[in-house]
Amino acid sequence: MIGPVPSNSDIERFANSVGVPREPNAAHYDGATRQTSDQRHDELMTAFEELSVAEEELRAQQETLLETHNLLEIQRNRYHTLFDLAPDPYVVTDGSGTIEEANAAASALLGVAGKLLVGKALVTFVDGRSRSEFQTQLNALGNGVHVEKWMIETTVRDGRLATVEATVSTLETRPDGTSSLCWLLRDMSARRETEESMQALNRSLNARVAQRTRELELALEGEQTARKDAEAANRIKTELFARLSHEFRTPLHAVAGYLEILQQNIHGGLNAEQRRDVGRIHQAQEHLLTLVNMILDFAKLEGGPIELSMAEIPIEETLCGAEALVAPQFAKKGVGYAHRSGDDLLSAFADREKVQQIVVNLLANAVKFTPVGGAVELDWRVEEENLLVRVRDTGCGVPEDKIEQIFEPFVQLRAPGSVPSGGTGLGLPISRDLARAMGGDVAATSTLGVGSVFTLTLPLRKRSGGHKLSGPKTGN
């Protein structure tokens, strides 16, 4: 039981409240009456206990109802928040189309405040020419309805006409049998404007792409035309070099022949001064012939594929043959020369004539830029599968940032204030192109004021490919 046991006065008041009859005359009270009073007291106690239990049950039910009510309020507030903040226009109407609820997006679409929308008929926002049709379709909607893509001509904000796509669903069915409808509205005119803007943007982009493509095509055509013109000019230059070289060689050989006649005293003896002048003429003739031969080699390289006679050649013997052609230049200028020989039995797969031409060019270049009293050294070694021939001089050196320039045609670098060394500037470019045609290369390292090292690299063994190789275009 809940609470204290009731006293007799409490029981009397409870008996009076529930109308329990009592004997009006206390004088007739006897043992039987006392027994009946005790039974009545027990019954009242039982009734009181039952009421107490019922009161507790009612209190528990009241707390449950209150908790359920609070949860419903939370859900209701959440629904209203989601409903009102939804990005799409939502309207709730009764079965006849009278607006009961509208969110902020619907208010913005229709141009009427949300509170003012409540109670208005949705048909009032339909264009006058379409209201009859709209009302007919609305009346035809039944319970449990779900309609999609219902196109409605409406009057929206600022009085403009717009096509609105509606999705209608039954929200609830009320006890009286009527339905509550939920309307999802989409302004198709705004979407259409966006699509038109996107299409306009796409057209503009396509036009710009087409214009840019045309510009690139014109630029490509111009580049191709310029390339063809450059190739034609290069061919003309090459042909001119070749023709001039041949034309120069003929009179130079004739000069050489007449000089030999003079030196042999066939037409009479020469005095000392005449013999000295003839010697000088002969040196100039040989120098010119060397330049002409170099220009002719350059013209051949520019002309396309190089014919190579590739074979196993003895390395030491080939290098010594090249030295013999340059030795007089060392003696004449007063430059020391040293050769560090290698294994006489080693060979490399190359064109012997072209290798000698490269080594002659490297040695001649070294002696040209080495001052009197300087030294030039040639050594070679085998590294992995390659032959490395190095020509080291003690000349003025080349700046590091101009190393590659000396391998370009007609480029000659010299220190400020120095005397021009002569030549065409073709020896190194020709040497590199010949080396690359044989699968090798020519590279250089240099230190200003100390000297330079030129390295010829060639493969020791035969590699894939034929003997007719294409030399890279001179000029890098």
C-alpha positions in Angstrom: 0.0 0.0 0.0 0.9 3.6 -0.6 0.6 6.0 2.4 -0.3 5.4 6.1 -3.2 3.2 7.3 -6.3 5.4 7.6 -7.7 6.1 11.0 -11.4 5.6 12.1 -12.2 9.2 11.4 -10.7 8.8 7.9 -12.8 5.7 7.4 -15.9 7.5 8.6 -15.3 10.3 6.1 -14.6 7.8 3.3 -17.8 5.9 4.2 -19.8 9.1 4.2 -18.3 10.0 0.8 -19.2 6.7 -0.8 -22.6 6.5 1.0 -22.1 3.5 3.3 -25.3 3.1 5.4 -25.0 3.1 9.2 -27.5 2.1 11.9 -29.2 5.3 13.0 -29.7 4.2 16.5 -26.5 3.3 18.4 -28.4 2.0 21.4 -29.1 -1.3 19.5 -25.4 -1.9 18.9 -24.6 -5.4 19.8 -22.0 -8.0 18.9 -23.5 -8.7 15.5 -23.4 -5.0 14.7 -19.7 -4.9 15.7 -18.9 -7.8 13.5 -20.7 -6.1 10.6 -18.7 -2.9 11.2 -15.4 -4.8 11.1 -16.4 -6.4 7.8 -17.3 -3.0 6.5 -14.0 -1.7 7.6 -12.1 -4.4 5.8 -14.1 -3.8 2.6 -13.4 -0.1 2.8 -9.7 -0.8 3.3 -9.7 -3.1 0.2 -11.5 -0.4 -1.8 -9.0 2.2 -0.6 -6.1 0.0 -1.7 -7.6 -0.5 -5.1 -8.1 3.2 -5.5 -4.5 3.8 -4.6 -3.3 1.3 -7.2 -5.6 2.9 -9.8 -4.3 6.3 -8.9 -0.7 5.1 -9.4 -1.6 3.6 -12.8 -3.3 6.8 -13.8 -0.2 8.8 -12.8 2.1 6.5 -14.8 -0.2 6.7 -17.8 -0.2 10.5 -17.5 3.6 10.6 -17.5 3.6 8.3 -20.5 1.1 10.6 -22.3 3.2 13.7 -21.4 6.4 12.1 -22.7 4.6 11.0 -25.9 3.3 14.5 -26.3 6.8 16.0 -25.9 8.2 13.6 -28.5 5.3 14.5 -30.9 6.1 18.2 -30.4 9.8 17.5 -31.2 8.9 15.6 -34.3 6.4 18.3 -35.3 9.0 21.0 -34.8 11.5 19.0 -36.8 9.0 18.5 -39.6 8.2 22.2 -39.7 11.8 23.1 -39.8 12.6 20.7 -42.6 9.5 21.7 -44.4 10.1 25.4 -44.2 13.8 25.2 -45.0 13.4 22.8 -48.0 15.0 24.3 -51.1 12.1 23.3 -53.3 8.6 24.9 -53.0 6.2 22.7 -50.9 2.5 23.4 -50.4 0.0 21.4 -48.3 -3.7 21.6 -49.3 -6.9 19.9 -48.5 -8.7 17.8 -51.1 -10.3 20.9 -52.7 -6.9 22.7 -53.1 -7.1 25.2 -50.3 -3.6 25.9 -48.9 -3.0 24.8 -45.4 0.7 25.1 -45.2 3.4 26.6 -47.4 7.2 26.7 -46.9 9.5 29.7 -47.6 10.5 28.5 -51.1 6.8 28.3 -52.1 6.3 31.8 -50.7 9.2 33.1 -52.7 7.9 31.4 -55.9 4.3 32.6 -55.6 5.3 36.1 -54.3 3.1 35.9 -51.2 4.0 35.7 -47.5 3.6 32.2 -46.0 1.0 33.3 -43.5 -1.1 35.0 -46.2 -1.0 31.9 -48.4 -2.8 29.8 -45.8 -6.5 29.7 -46.6 -6.1 30.7 -50.3 -7.2 28.4 -53.0 -4.3 27.1 -55.1 -6.4 27.7 -58.2 -6.1 31.4 -57.7 -2.4 31.2 -58.8 -3.3 29.3 -62.0 -3.4 31.3 -65.2 -7.0 32.2 -66.0 -7.0 30.3 -69.3 -6.0 27.1 -67.5 -8.1 27.3 -64.3 -11.0 25.2 -65.6 -8.8 22.4 -66.7 -6.8 22.6 -63.5 -10.0 22.4 -61.4 -11.2 19.4 -63.4 -8.0 17.5 -62.9 -8.0 18.4 -59.2 -11.5 17.1 -58.7 -10.5 13.9 -60.4 -7.8 13.1 -57.8 -8.8 10.4 -55.4 -7.4 9.1 -52.1 -3.9 7.6 -52.3 -3.1 9.7 -55.3 0.4 10.2 -56.7 0.8 12.4 -59.8 4.1 13.4 -61.3 5.1 16.0 -63.9 1.7 17.8 -63.8 2.5 21.0 -65.9 0.5 24.0 -64.6 0.6 27.5 -66.1 0.8 29.8 -63.0 1.1 33.4 -62.1 4.2 33.7 -59.9 6.1 36.6 -58.3 6.0 39.9 -60.1 3.0 38.7 -62.0 5.0 36.8 -64.6 3.6 33.6 -66.1 5.6 30.5 -65.6 5.2 26.8 -66.2 5.4 24.9 -62.9 5.9 21.2 -62.8 3.9 19.7 -59.9 4.3 16.4 -58.1 1.2 15.7 -56.0 1.0 13.0 -53.3 -1.6 12.1 -50.6 -0.1 13.3 -47.3 -2.9 11.8 -45.1 -6.5 10.6 -45.1 -8.6 12.3 -42.4 -11.4 10.6 -40.4 -14.0 12.3 -42.5 -12.7 10.6 -45.6 -11.0 13.8 -47.1 -7.4 13.8 -48.1 -4.5 16.2 -47.3 -2.3 16.7 -50.4 1.4 17.6 -50.6 2.5 19.6 -53.7 6.1 19.7 -54.8 6.5 22.6 -57.3 9.4 23.3 -59.7 9.7 26.5 -61.7 10.4 25.1 -65.2 10.9 28.5 -66.7 13.9 29.1 -64.4 15.3 25.7 -65.4 14.6 26.5 -69.0 16.5 29.8 -68.7 19.4 27.9 -67.1 19.4 25.3 -69.9 19.3 28.1 -72.5 22.2 29.8 -70.8 24.1 26.6 -70.7 23.4 26.0 -74.4 24.4 29.6 -75.2 27.6 29.1 -73.2 28.3 25.8 -75.0 27.7 27.4 -78.4 30.1 30.2 -77.4 32.7 27.7 -76.2 32.3 25.6 -79.4 32.8 28.7 -81.5 35.9 29.7 -79.5 37.3 26.1 -79.8 36.6 26.2 -83.6 38.2 29.6 -83.9 41.2 28.4 -81.9 41.4 25.2 -83.9 41.4 27.2 -87.1 44.1 29.5 -85.7 46.2 26.4 -84.8 45.7 24.9 -88.2 46.8 28.2 -89.9 49.8 28.3 -87.5 50.6 24.7 -88.4 50.3 25.4 -92.1 52.5 28.4 -91.6 55.0 26.4 -89.7 55.0 23.6 -92.3 55.4 26.2 -95.0 58.3 27.8 -93.1 59.8 24.3 -92.6 59.6 23.5 -96.3 61.1 26.9 -97.1 63.9 26.2 -94.6 64.5 22.7 -96.0 64.6 24.1 -99.5 67.0 26.9 -98.4 69.1 24.2 -96.6 69.2 22.1 -99.8 70.2 25.1 -101.8 72.9 25.9 -99.3 74.2 22.3 -99.3 74.2 22.2 -103.1 76.0 25.5 -103.2 78.6 24.3 -100.7 79.2 21.2 -102.7 79.4 23.0 -106.0 81.7 25.7 -104.7 83.9 23.1 -103.1 84.3 21.2 -106.3 84.9 24.5 -108.2 87.5 25.6 -105.7 89.3 22.3 -105.6 90.0 22.3 -109.4 92.0 25.5 -109.5 93.6 24.7 -106.1 94.9 21.5 -107.5 96.1 23.4 -110.6 98.0 25.8 -108.3 99.5 22.9 -106.5 100.7 21.5 -109.8 102.4 24.7 -110.9 104.0 25.1 -107.5 105.5 21.7 -107.8 106.9 22.7 -111.3 108.5 25.8 -109.8 109.9 23.9 -106.8 111.4 21.2 -109.2 113.2 24.0 -111.2 111.7 22.6 -114.5 111.6 26.1 -116.0 114.7 27.3 -114.4 116.2 27.7 -110.9 114.7 29.9 -108.2 116.7 32.2 -105.9 116.3 32.0 -102.1 113.6 34.7 -101.9 111.6 33.2 -104.8 111.8 29.7 -103.2 110.6 31.2 -99.8 107.6 32.9 -101.6 106.7 29.7 -103.4 106.7 27.9 -100.1 104.4 30.4 -98.6 102.1 30.1 -101.6 102.2 26.3 -101.2 101.2 26.6 -97.5 98.3 28.9 -98.4 97.2 26.5 -101.1 97.2 23.5 -98.7 95.3 25.5 -96.1 92.6 26.5 -98.6 92.4 22.9 -99.9 91.9 21.7 -96.3 89.1 24.3 -95.8 87.4 23.3 -99.1 87.6 19.6 -98.2 86.0 20.3 -94.8 83.2 22.3 -96.4 82.6 19.5 -98.9 82.4 17.0 -96.0 79.9 19.3 -94.3 77.8 19.4 -97.5 77.8 15.6 -97.6 76.6 15.4 -94.0 73.8 17.9 -94.6 72.8 16.0 -97.7 71.4 12.9 -95.9 72.6 9.4 -95.2 76.3 8.8 -94.8 77.9 5.8 -96.5 80.1 4.1 -93.9 82.6 1.2 -94.4 82.1 -0.4 -91.0 84.6 -3.1 -90.0 86.9 -4.3 -87.2 89.7 -1.8 -87.2 92.9 -1.9 -85.0 92.7 1.0 -82.6 96.3 1.8 -82.0 97.3 1.6 -85.6 94.3 3.8 -86.7 95.2 6.5 -84.1 98.9 6.5 -85.1 97.9 7.0 -88.8 95.9 10.1 -87.8 98.8 11.5 -85.8 101.1 11.4 -88.8 98.9 13.8 -90.6 99.0 16.4 -87.9 102.6 16.0 -86.6 104.0 18.7 -88.8 101.6 21.2 -87.2 102.9 20.5 -83.7 106.5 20.8 -84.8 105.9 24.0 -86.7 104.0 25.8 -83.8 106.3 24.5 -81.1 103.6 22.6 -79.1 104.6 19.4 -77.3 102.7 16.2 -78.2 102.5 12.9 -76.2 100.7 9.7 -77.1 99.8 7.1 -74.5 99.4 3.9 -76.4 97.2 1.0 -75.6 96.9 -2.7 -76.4 97.9 -3.2 -80.1 95.6 -6.2 -80.4 92.4 -4.4 -79.4 90.0 -3.4 -82.2 86.7 -1.5 -82.6 83.8 -1.8 -85.1 84.0 1.5 -87.1 84.9 3.2 -90.3 88.6 3.6 -90.3 88.8 6.6 -92.6 86.1 8.4 -90.6 87.8 7.7 -87.3 91.0 9.1 -88.6 89.2 12.1 -89.9 87.7 12.7 -86.4 91.0 12.3 -84.6 92.8 14.6 -87.1 90.1 17.2 -86.5 90.4 16.9 -82.7 94.2 17.1 -82.8 94.2 20.0 -85.3 91.7 21.9 -83.1 93.9 21.2 -80.0 97.1 22.5 -81.6 95.3 25.5 -83.0 94.1 26.7 -79.6 97.2 25.7 -77.6 99.9 28.5 -77.2 103.5 28.0 -78.0 105.2 25.9 -75.4 101.9 24.2 -74.5 101.2 20.5 -74.7 98.7 18.2 -76.3 98.2 14.6 -75.2 96.2 11.7 -76.7 95.3 8.6 -74.8 92.6 5.9 -75.1 91.0 3.2 -73.0 88.2 0.7 -73.1 85.3 1.2 -70.7 82.6 -1.4 -70.6 81.7 -2.0 -74.3 83.0 1.4 -75.6 86.2 2.9 -76.8 87.1 6.2 -75.3 89.7 8.4 -77.2 90.7 11.6 -75.3 92.6 14.6 -76.7 93.8 16.9 -73.9 95.3 20.3 -74.5 96.6 23.2 -72.3 94.9 25.9 -74.2 92.8 28.9 -73.0 89.7 26.7 -72.4 86.0 27.3 -73.1 83.4 28.7 -70.7 81.1 25.9 -69.4 77.9 27.6 -70.7 79.4 27.7 -74.3 80.6 24.1 -74.6 77.7 23.1 -76.8 78.1 26.1 -79.0 81.5 25.0 -80.3 79.7 22.0 -81.9 77.5 24.2 -84.0 78.6 24.9 -87.6 80.7 28.0 -88.3 81.1 28.9 -84.6 84.5 29.7 -83.4 85.1 31.0 -79.8 88.3 32.9 -78.9 89.4 34.8 -75.9 89.1 38.6 -76.0 92.1 40.2 -77.6 93.4 37.0 -79.2 94.3 36.7 -82.8 91.7 34.8 -85.0 93.0 31.2 -85.6 91.5 30.8 -89.0 89.4 27.8 -90.2 85.7 27.4 -90.9 84.3 26.3 -87.5 83.2 23.0 -89.1 85.8 20.5 -87.7 84.0 19.8 -84.4 80.5 19.7 -85.8 81.6 17.3 -88.6 83.5 15.1 -86.0 80.4 14.8 -83.8 78.1 14.0 -86.7 80.5 11.3 -88.0 80.8 9.8 -84.5 77.1 9.7 -84.0 76.6 8.1 -87.4 78.9 5.2 -86.2 76.9 4.9 -83.0 79.2 7.0 -80.8 79.6 10.6 -79.9 82.1 13.5 -79.3 81.9 15.5 -76.1 84.0 18.1 -74.4 84.9 19.4 -70.9 86.9 22.5 -70.3 88.3 24.8 -67.7 89.2 28.4 -68.4 92.9 29.1 -68.3 93.7 25.4 -67.9 92.6 23.6 -71.1 90.1 21.3 -72.6 89.5 17.6 -73.0 87.7 16.2 -76.1 86.4 12.6 -75.9 85.5 10.4 -78.8 83.3 7.5 -77.9 82.8 4.5 -80.2 81.3 1.0 -79.7 83.8 -1.8 -79.6 81.4 -4.4 -81.1 79.1 -4.5 -84.0 75.6 -3.3 -83.2 72.3 -3.9 -84.9 71.8 -2.1 -88.2 73.5 -2.0 -91.6 76.5 -0.1 -92.8 74.5 2.7 -94.3 73.8 5.0 -91.4 72.1 8.4 -91.2 74.2 11.0 -89.6 72.4 13.6 -87.5 72.0 17.0 -89.0 74.9 19.2 -88.2 74.1 22.0 -85.9 72.3 20.0 -83.2 
